[in-house]
Amino acid sequence: MNIPADLKYTKDHEWIRVEGNEAVVGVTDFAQGELGDIVFVDIGSVGRQVGREEVFGTVEAVKTVSDLFMPVAGEVLEVNPALANDPAVVNRDPYGEGWMVRIRLSDPGDTAGLMSAGEYEALVG
């Protein structure tokens, strides 16, 4: 299982990569593996304000539908356009081409409560 050390993680299996006052959010390798083949991703619109731990979309797999929870409060700046035509990119590359949204952080201090790679590995290990 791949758990990049440069990311932060949530108990709900989302990851976040902070880039200044913006961040990229996606689901972890563990999450995509548990979901199975992802067939549809539904994410709210660009410009929407989402609070920390609020649902910002859903992932539909062959077996189930799962909510996506925002790791930190922010404004959705971009939804990954690749997900519309090829949602299975999340299965193939969850930390790269399979990212979900780019957000503008409401409060950069929000990331303080997130897990490190080691803490996340202990959770799912």
N, C-alpha and C positions, 0 to 999 in steps of 0.2 A: 504494500500500500504506500502510495506517494503522499508525503506530508511536507511540503516545502517549508524550510526554516524561516524564510523571509516574510511569511504571511502571518496574520492573526486569525483565530478561529472562534466559532460559537458552539455552544452545546447542541444547537440545532443543525450543525454540519454545514454552515456557510463559512466561506473564507473571505478575507478582505485584504487588499493591498493598498496602503495609503500612499498617495503621490501628492505631497503638499497639502492643499486644502480640498483635494479631490481623492476619490478612492474607486477601486474596481472591486466588485462583489461577484462571487460565484458559489457553487456548491462543491464540496470536497470530493476527492476520489472515493472515500468511504461511502459518501451519500449516493453518488451515481452508481456504485457497485450494488448497494442495497436496493436501489430503485429498479435496477435492470434497464432494459432498453427504453430510452426516453423517446417518446413519439410526439410530444407537444409541450411547448413552454408558453405560458400566458403571463405577461408582465404588464403592470399598469403603465400609464402613459408618461412620456417625458414631461418634466415640469412639475410633477407631483411631489409634494412634501411627504416623507415617510418617517415616522418616529422609530426610535430604537426598539427592536424586537417586534415591530408591526409587520404584518403580512404585506409583501410587495408583489406577489405573484404566485403562480403554481407551476409545478412540473408534473406532467402526466407521463407515466410509464405504462408498459403493457399490463402490469399487475396492480397499479395504484395511482392515486393522485396525491401529491404532497405540497404543502404550503412552503413558500420561501419567506424567511424572516430576515428583516434588515438588521445587520449587526450594529449599526450606529444610525443616529438621526441624520437625514440629509434630503437633498432635492435630487430627483432622478434627472440626470443630464442626457443620458443615452442608454438605449436598450440595444444589446448586441444584435445587429441585423442578420447575422448568420443563423440565428436560432429559428427564424421564420421558415427558412427553406430546408434546414438541416439540424433539427433539434438533437440528433444523435451525436453532434459534435461535443456535447457535454460528456457523453460516455467516453469518447476518444481522447479528449484533451480538456479536462475540467479546470485546469489552472491556466490554460493558454487561450486557445481559440474558443473554448466553451464558456467564457465568462458571461455573466448575466446582465449587469448594469454598471454604468459609471455614474457616480453621485458626487455632489458637492457637500462636504461635511458641514453640518450645522454647528457642531462643537468638536474640534479635534481631540478634546479630552475624553470624548466618548469611547475611544479605543482602549482606555486604561483597563476596563473590566474584561477584555477579551483574552482568550487563551493563547499561549505560545504554542509552537509546534510540539514541544515536549509534553505540555499539558494536554493538548488535543490527542496526541498519541496514547497517553495514559487513559484517556476517556474511552477511546475506541479499541485499544489494544487488547 
